[in-house]
Amino acid sequence: MQSLSALPQRTAIEGDPGAVRQRLAPLWSALRDDRTLPTAIRVKARREQALRRVRILRPCLVAVLSGRKTLLFEQAAEAFEAGEMMALPQGAEIDLRNSPAPGGDYRAFCIAFDLDVIKAVGRDLETKAAPRPDADVGRRRHAVDPHPAILAALEHVLEGAAMRPALAPALLQHRLSELFVALLLHGRCPVFLVPALASPVERIRVLVSLDPRRDWQIEPVARELAIGASTLRRRLRREGTSFRGILEEVRLNLGLALVQMGRTSILEIAHACGYESPSKFAARFRARFGVSPSELRDGG
């Protein structure tokens, strides 16, 4: 991971960070954590977190409430302060830092979009999306404008995710669709949120993320993708990966989300992600992200 001081910092977008904090902060305590990979989670850190090689399994919208999130790339770093939002595209692998505010902590909401939502609205609206200022090198590529329509839709999603008894899944999906449409029409983000699902790697990630505990084997997965197992192995080799590598990557990134939620034990998380041994899960977690699950949680 490169030093922040050695990387050019891209400038902020226009908008009112205060509006984001004012509208979303009251929902922080209302949103409860779930033991499955949820639609909306809270990420909190009392000490700086440095994570490497975080794979984005589903398109995400992140809203920072306090502190700073920094995305690290080879040629630049994009920093997002309290009250700012960013879009993270599916399939991206990112190094990042979550930095607490002076005398406080880091807090952010993360909203993950299901593929059903994307298929329903994403491709139909691609040509109607707001202009994306790719030519503006001073603008952060992952930044999302805090348009009033986006804030209203995001607030609607968080209110639905916080409801007890739980909101019917179909209603929550409808609210997510509303947010996704608002992002496409008003977000002015050059990172397009609709993933390319043609890649075998992405299709395998989607399958595995539905049931990470399952004893996945390449043969039934190849049948699900309607290709031969040997052909699938060759395609994965051409993309520089393997079936087992994808399986571990998905399981560890799902584990990362559960660890950051902070309520489930490491043992339960390991089992939920397909690891019988919590010590093996912890070792692979550290090798992947550069920090152990317990270290990450202790700083949360």
Secondary structure, 3 states (H helix, E strand, C coil): CCCHHHCCECECCCCCHHHHHHHHHHHCCCCCCCCCCCCEEEEEECCCEEEEEEECCCCEEEEEEECEEEEECCCCEEEEECCCEEEECCCCEEEEEEECCCCCCEEEEEEECCHHHHHHHHHHHHHHCCCCCCCCCCECCCEECCCHHHHHHHHHHHHHHHCCCCCCHHHHHHHHHHHHHHHHHHCCCCCCCCCCCCCHHHHHHHHHHHCCCCCCCHHHHHHHCCCCHHHHHHHHHHCCCCHHHHHHHHHHHHHHHHHHHCCCCHHHHHHHCCCCCHHHHHHHHHHHHCCCHHHHHHCC
